[in-house]
Amino acid sequence: MRVKLFLALIVLLLSVSIIAHSPSLMNASFDYKTKILKVTVKHPVKDIEEHYIEKITVELNGRLIIQQNFKSQTNKLTQEVSYTIIDAEIEDMIVIKAYCNISGRKSFTIIVSESDNDEE
């Protein structure tokens, strides 16, 4: 009985890890003139209310400045957000992290410059 229960638990855990996946790609850009950060997280899912990007955080020079939680995803392919970061200056570091509600995360780093910025 214990062996069957153990095997059932292993199968369940493996099936969740196969179904769930972390965000596959993140793109972000920061416009220094407008102070707007645009973020797109690629996270293909079948149901945006069951499996989605649940949280995005933004750090400026290592300090958490934004944390946004979600109950669903923008669409079946991506989560898209924009933020105004008025305190960002040239050479500052912006780190964006996106978290799947089931498993995994993805991060992206930008060094602020005067030109449009989209680094990885």
VMD Tcl script that draws the C-alpha trace (Angstrom):
set ca {
  {0.00 0.00 0.00}
  {2.78 2.43 0.90}
  {4.65 1.63 -2.31}
  {1.54 2.36 -4.42}
  {0.97 5.63 -2.60}
  {4.62 6.59 -3.07}
  {4.50 5.77 -6.79}
  {1.26 7.73 -7.22}
  {2.89 10.73 -5.54}
  {5.91 10.53 -7.85}
  {3.70 10.31 -10.94}
  {1.71 13.32 -9.73}
  {4.83 15.40 -9.12}
  {6.29 14.47 -12.50}
  {3.06 15.35 -14.31}
  {2.94 18.78 -12.63}
  {6.54 19.48 -13.63}
  {5.81 18.44 -17.23}
  {2.68 20.61 -17.47}
  {4.15 23.61 -15.65}
  {6.96 25.63 -17.14}
  {8.77 28.79 -16.32}
  {8.54 31.87 -18.53}
  {10.44 31.08 -21.72}
  {11.62 34.55 -22.76}
  {11.53 38.10 -21.46}
  {12.11 41.31 -23.38}
  {12.22 44.74 -21.79}
  {13.15 48.26 -22.79}
  {13.52 51.49 -20.86}
  {13.07 54.89 -22.50}
  {15.16 57.35 -20.50}
  {13.36 60.40 -21.89}
  {9.86 59.21 -20.95}
  {11.06 57.08 -17.98}
  {8.84 54.21 -19.20}
  {9.82 50.57 -18.76}
  {8.04 48.15 -21.13}
  {8.13 44.43 -20.37}
  {6.91 41.44 -22.38}
  {7.15 37.96 -20.86}
  {6.66 35.02 -23.22}
  {4.75 32.30 -21.37}
  {2.51 30.19 -23.65}
  {-0.39 28.59 -21.75}
  {-3.72 26.92 -22.53}
  {-5.76 28.63 -19.80}
  {-4.74 32.13 -18.67}
  {-6.66 31.82 -15.40}
  {-5.14 28.48 -14.34}
  {-1.52 28.89 -15.47}
  {-0.11 32.40 -15.72}
  {2.56 34.90 -14.73}
  {1.53 35.58 -11.14}
  {4.03 38.28 -10.21}
  {6.45 40.74 -11.76}
  {9.02 42.58 -9.66}
  {11.27 45.48 -10.62}
  {14.43 46.43 -8.75}
  {16.36 49.66 -9.23}
  {19.99 49.32 -8.12}
  {19.11 46.33 -5.93}
  {16.11 47.99 -4.23}
  {12.62 46.58 -4.86}
  {10.53 49.43 -6.29}
  {7.62 47.58 -7.94}
  {5.82 44.34 -7.19}
  {2.67 43.60 -9.16}
  {0.60 40.46 -8.59}
  {-1.76 38.98 -11.19}
  {-4.71 36.56 -11.16}
  {-4.45 35.84 -14.89}
  {-2.22 36.53 -17.88}
  {-2.62 39.20 -20.59}
  {-3.19 36.53 -23.27}
  {-2.32 32.89 -24.03}
  {1.17 33.82 -25.21}
  {2.44 36.72 -23.10}
  {2.16 38.92 -20.05}
  {2.74 42.58 -20.92}
  {3.24 45.51 -18.56}
  {4.54 49.08 -18.55}
  {5.81 51.08 -15.59}
  {7.01 54.63 -15.08}
  {10.30 54.75 -13.16}
  {10.98 58.42 -12.48}
  {14.04 57.78 -10.27}
  {16.08 55.92 -12.91}
  {19.29 57.68 -13.93}
  {22.06 56.97 -16.44}
  {24.09 53.84 -15.51}
  {21.43 52.61 -13.03}
  {20.62 48.91 -13.10}
  {17.02 47.74 -13.53}
  {16.28 44.05 -12.84}
  {12.90 42.64 -13.81}
  {11.72 39.22 -12.60}
  {8.64 37.32 -13.74}
  {7.24 34.39 -11.73}
  {4.98 31.59 -13.01}
  {2.15 30.72 -10.61}
  {3.07 27.02 -10.85}
  {6.82 26.83 -11.29}
  {9.82 28.88 -12.33}
  {10.89 32.43 -13.03}
  {12.79 34.50 -15.57}
  {14.84 37.67 -15.09}
  {16.09 40.47 -17.32}
  {18.61 43.24 -16.60}
  {18.87 46.69 -18.15}
  {21.60 49.28 -17.64}
  {19.99 52.69 -18.13}
  {21.39 54.80 -20.96}
  {20.14 57.79 -22.93}
  {19.27 55.65 -25.95}
  {16.42 53.11 -25.98}
  {17.62 50.19 -23.97}
  {16.96 46.47 -24.23}
  {19.74 44.33 -22.82}
  {19.68 40.83 -21.38}
}
mol new
graphics top color blue
foreach p $ca { graphics top sphere $p radius 0.5 }
foreach p [lrange $ca 0 end-1] q [lrange $ca 1 end] { graphics top cylinder $p $q radius 0.2 }
display resetview
